[in-house]
């Protein structure tokens, strides 16, 4: 119940509403100051809508995969901590311990790769933001 409303508030209240209000205020400002330049802001909108839709699909797909991955990791952790795998193996504790270690190496490598991707994305965003602000202030 509350989680759904929290997500709806986050999407509508934090993202959608703020973006729509910003767009409306920018359009009003442009119409008042330079009425012949309104098309500069209107024409790219279908491209923005398409890109946002595409990115949303990618995020949902990645979140679904991350959820499956997390479920598998917690199941492996539960089996390892409760020693279920060693008991099931009937005397193959060493092999199961090595197998368990390979699973966790894989999980930690995936986690590290994702953190590295997030850092790289943030650096790219920051670089574009700096370039955009520099360009805006120079004109």
Secondary structure, DSSP 4 states (H G I P E B T S, - for coil): -HHHHHHHIIIIIIIIHHHHHHHHHHHHHHHHH-GGGTHHHHTTHHHHHHHHHHHHHHHHHHHHHHHHHHHHHHHHHHHHHTTHHHHHHTS-HHHHHHHHHHHHHHHHHHHHHHHHHHHHHHHHHHHHHHHHHHHHHH-
